[in-house]
């Protein structure tokens, strides 16, 4: 029997793997799926120097390649929502650290209903205040 995951389930699995990657790299996770009136931030994390707002994009390693890299899905409109959401977060949780917008691409495969992460790609500073 073949199991098909919803887009939400796939996204949730990718976000879980991205959070693991950040933790292994020394980041402290402050929030996951932080909702604001402007949208949602997948992960908010910080270390001694930075607070980062992370958009996670998960794609099937083979089938979704026709759509380009996962980061390509973070278009101008989505970047705007993320900037507004980050400002909202900082209003509620003031922080004097440097701020950065990152993307984590999660490349996965799925066989017999089992999700396997093939590759994780962290893109620090993927876009800035005007990007």
One Martini backbone bead per residue (centre of mass of N, CA, C, O) as a GRO file, in nm:
protein
  131
    1UNK     BB    1   0.097   0.036   0.022
    2UNK     BB    2   0.039   0.371  -0.047
    3UNK     BB    3   0.157   0.679   0.089
    4UNK     BB    4   0.024   1.006   0.123
    5UNK     BB    5   0.133   1.320   0.172
    6UNK     BB    6   0.084   1.606   0.282
    7UNK     BB    7   0.200   1.917   0.273
    8UNK     BB    8   0.200   1.953   0.580
    9UNK     BB    9   0.354   1.695   0.656
   10UNK     BB   10   0.605   1.760   0.495
   11UNK     BB   11   0.668   2.031   0.633
   12UNK     BB   12   0.691   1.922   0.923
   13UNK     BB   13   0.927   1.730   0.868
   14UNK     BB   14   1.124   1.946   0.765
   15UNK     BB   15   1.123   2.125   1.023
   16UNK     BB   16   1.235   1.912   1.212
   17UNK     BB   17   1.508   1.879   1.061
   18UNK     BB   18   1.595   2.175   1.075
   19UNK     BB   19   1.604   2.195   1.384
   20UNK     BB   20   1.822   1.982   1.421
   21UNK     BB   21   2.041   2.128   1.263
   22UNK     BB   22   2.054   2.382   1.438
   23UNK     BB   23   2.121   2.246   1.707
   24UNK     BB   24   2.390   2.112   1.604
   25UNK     BB   25   2.495   2.426   1.537
   26UNK     BB   26   2.404   2.597   1.820
   27UNK     BB   27   2.108   2.654   1.819
   28UNK     BB   28   1.828   2.819   1.956
   29UNK     BB   29   1.500   2.748   1.995
   30UNK     BB   30   1.224   2.976   2.020
   31UNK     BB   31   1.045   2.898   1.754
   32UNK     BB   32   0.750   2.740   1.610
   33UNK     BB   33   0.515   2.838   1.420
   34UNK     BB   34   0.492   3.156   1.411
   35UNK     BB   35   0.215   3.358   1.457
   36UNK     BB   36   0.078   3.617   1.254
   37UNK     BB   37  -0.095   3.856   1.076
   38UNK     BB   38   0.129   3.802   0.826
   39UNK     BB   39   0.208   3.506   0.934
   40UNK     BB   40   0.471   3.258   0.921
   41UNK     BB   41   0.728   3.117   1.120
   42UNK     BB   42   0.899   2.838   1.129
   43UNK     BB   43   1.182   2.961   1.255
   44UNK     BB   44   1.328   3.059   1.567
   45UNK     BB   45   1.670   3.164   1.627
   46UNK     BB   46   1.971   3.149   1.846
   47UNK     BB   47   2.269   3.306   1.933
   48UNK     BB   48   2.513   3.513   2.042
   49UNK     BB   49   2.463   3.707   1.768
   50UNK     BB   50   2.186   3.581   1.652
   51UNK     BB   51   1.873   3.625   1.487
   52UNK     BB   52   1.657   3.389   1.324
   53UNK     BB   53   1.460   3.360   1.022
   54UNK     BB   54   1.297   3.062   0.909
   55UNK     BB   55   1.263   2.908   0.597
   56UNK     BB   56   1.103   2.608   0.501
   57UNK     BB   57   1.187   2.381   0.227
   58UNK     BB   58   1.021   2.098   0.083
   59UNK     BB   59   1.149   1.833  -0.133
   60UNK     BB   60   1.157   1.621  -0.376
   61UNK     BB   61   1.432   1.504  -0.520
   62UNK     BB   62   1.285   1.427  -0.801
   63UNK     BB   63   0.986   1.526  -0.874
   64UNK     BB   64   1.041   1.850  -0.791
   65UNK     BB   65   1.267   1.955  -0.994
   66UNK     BB   66   1.078   2.118  -1.193
   67UNK     BB   67   1.059   2.366  -0.964
   68UNK     BB   68   1.324   2.373  -0.843
   69UNK     BB   69   1.437   2.517  -0.591
   70UNK     BB   70   1.309   2.573  -0.287
   71UNK     BB   71   1.399   2.879  -0.264
   72UNK     BB   72   1.228   2.976  -0.514
   73UNK     BB   73   0.950   2.986  -0.337
   74UNK     BB   74   1.075   3.258  -0.217
   75UNK     BB   75   0.922   3.519  -0.280
   76UNK     BB   76   0.855   3.846  -0.254
   77UNK     BB   77   0.598   3.810  -0.087
   78UNK     BB   78   0.715   3.616   0.128
   79UNK     BB   79   0.940   3.803   0.225
   80UNK     BB   80   0.749   4.022   0.330
   81UNK     BB   81   0.605   3.850   0.542
   82UNK     BB   82   0.862   3.782   0.701
   83UNK     BB   83   0.940   4.067   0.781
   84UNK     BB   84   0.680   4.134   0.934
   85UNK     BB   85   0.696   3.893   1.130
   86UNK     BB   86   0.968   3.969   1.257
   87UNK     BB   87   0.877   4.242   1.368
   88UNK     BB   88   0.660   4.126   1.548
   89UNK     BB   89   0.840   3.949   1.719
   90UNK     BB   90   1.027   4.185   1.822
   91UNK     BB   91   0.801   4.335   1.965
   92UNK     BB   92   0.739   4.086   2.166
   93UNK     BB   93   1.076   4.011   2.145
   94UNK     BB   94   1.317   4.169   2.238
   95UNK     BB   95   1.631   4.228   2.045
   96UNK     BB   96   1.993   4.303   1.999
   97UNK     BB   97   2.048   4.129   1.778
   98UNK     BB   98   2.123   4.017   1.498
   99UNK     BB   99   1.962   3.992   1.182
  100UNK     BB  100   1.814   3.706   0.997
  101UNK     BB  101   1.745   3.552   0.676
  102UNK     BB  102   1.658   3.217   0.628
  103UNK     BB  103   1.717   2.907   0.449
  104UNK     BB  104   1.581   2.571   0.438
  105UNK     BB  105   1.664   2.291   0.258
  106UNK     BB  106   1.464   1.996   0.188
  107UNK     BB  107   1.563   1.677   0.086
  108UNK     BB  108   1.350   1.412  -0.024
  109UNK     BB  109   1.233   1.083   0.037
  110UNK     BB  110   0.982   0.825  -0.062
  111UNK     BB  111   0.920   0.495   0.080
  112UNK     BB  112   0.671   0.325   0.194
  113UNK     BB  113   0.605   0.590   0.382
  114UNK     BB  114   0.910   0.675   0.405
  115UNK     BB  115   1.103   0.928   0.538
  116UNK     BB  116   1.392   1.080   0.370
  117UNK     BB  117   1.680   1.248   0.422
  118UNK     BB  118   1.918   1.361   0.184
  119UNK     BB  119   1.912   1.690   0.226
  120UNK     BB  120   2.066   1.984   0.373
  121UNK     BB  121   2.020   2.351   0.319
  122UNK     BB  122   2.185   2.628   0.442
  123UNK     BB  123   2.081   2.982   0.399
  124UNK     BB  124   2.237   3.244   0.486
  125UNK     BB  125   2.108   3.536   0.409
  126UNK     BB  126   1.898   3.503   0.162
  127UNK     BB  127   1.766   3.776   0.270
  128UNK     BB  128   1.685   4.106   0.309
  129UNK     BB  129   1.531   4.404   0.354
  130UNK     BB  130   1.521   4.427   0.009
  131UNK     BB  131   1.499   4.110  -0.116
   0.00000   0.00000   0.00000
